[in-house]
Amino acid sequence: MTMPNFLVIGAAKCGTTSLYQYLKQHPQIYVTPIKETNFFALDGQQLDFRGPGDQEAKCRFSITDVETYRAQFQGVTTEKALGEVCPAYLYSPRAPERIQHHVPHAKLIAVLRNPVERAYSSYLMAVRVGRERLDFARALQEEPNRIQNKWGWGHYVSMGFYYTQLKRYFDRFDPRQIKIYLFEDLSAGPLGILKDIFRFLEVDEAFAPDVSVRHNVTGIPRSRVLRVLNTRLFPLKEAVKPFLPVRVRQLMSELKNRDLVKLPLAPEMRKKLIEVYREEITKLQGLIQKDLSSWLT
């Protein structure tokens, strides 16, 4: 039975939803119908997420057994690169070991974003879908309690320690299997990044997907009515989304993006979070050989 030969392992709120949609367009690439099966993070585990909305968003689509996971690839025909996009794999401490166990030669791709921006973007998304009711500062104070109480979301700051997370992969896999990109580069020049990814996956790098739509953009609906509808309809939307035609999903994204407004992060909070991440960012620069000094200003 088929298993993936590449994985996009993260990070969350770093453009992985857009990347998933772009990769799907390549005729030589197959990606799982369910984005974020969480299989390599939850392989063999009993699902026990207890946060608000976890049953609909986390438990419903997560796959914990290998045969069900293999079934995600039953649609493969002549594609050469077979993969999954799942940001949980970078954050999960056990995912590297499970990936090494099941697909030791898989190519691994990660997209990283300024961790301060990533944390705030994740918070705004939770507000957008109606899960988060606290202000950002209070939500960060509650984060340790939420993690201890097995919430599947709200790990805003914890998910940004990229050096610690990536080191687990570099300790287990040949560095030649790993490609790291920056969110800023993906946003500014998606076709250039995709061309490099196609080359890495050994598929036709001349193929140019439609990158005109950005998916899962962060922000809060201007309309209070839309906020309420978004909250109530979120489980339904997530259930039907995989079955909608590509153009319909693109149109939904375009309409949603037009109504979103992003509230700025308070400068004082930004300074505090920079200090939280400073050591990790410094170490990460050496690990991935990229200049990340802009993340510290």
Buried (B, 14 or more C-beta within 10 A) or exposed (E): EBBBBBBBBBBBBBBBBBBBBBBBBBEBBBBBBBBBBBBBBBBEEEBEBEBBBBBBBBBEBBBBEBEEBBBBBEEEEEBBBBBBBBBBBBBBEBBBBBBBEBBEEBBBBBBBBBBBBBBBBBBBBBBBBBBBEBEBEEBBEBBEEBBEEEBBBBBBBBBBBBBBBBBBBBEBBEEEBBBBBBBBBBBEEBEEBBBBBBEBBEBEBEBEBEBEBBBBBBBBBEEEEBBEBBBEEBBEEBEEEEEEEEEEBBEBBEEBBEBBEEEEBEEEBBEEBBEBBEEBBBBBBEBBEBEBEEBBE
